[in-house]
């Protein structure tokens, strides 16, 4: 099929334009096919699924209180324990699943050396959930003390 004019000079030249009409026809046919077949592909079967009201259980990890008094004595949940037995207990604690929280409470006058030894034992055992228990100062929301400051005795 030749496209061109009846002129002999024009027939010897090739046509350099693309005829878009056949491409548009093919596109419209494909569009009609997709419009007809698309609703057939999205059918759904309606079923009644049973409903449950169960709540997922969340297992709360237990907490272990490790207290250190001013003299450096250790207390595991208010029971006295020595440093050697503490290492064994921390090993067992680190292997439990879920790992319990280890809360470390120390007296204000506890030597830092004892705290460092306890933290090193916990790290060596693999304890990852270690927290420190502190006591908040009594500060009012405005930033001042809740109790008025007591006058300090002056020394002459």
Secondary structure as UniProt FT lines:
FT   HELIX           8..12
FT   HELIX           21..41
FT   STRAND          63..68
FT   TURN            70..71
FT   STRAND          74..76
FT   TURN            77..78
FT   STRAND          79..81
FT   HELIX           83..95
FT   STRAND          101..106
FT   TURN            108..109
FT   HELIX           112..125
FT   STRAND          130..132
FT   TURN            141..142
//
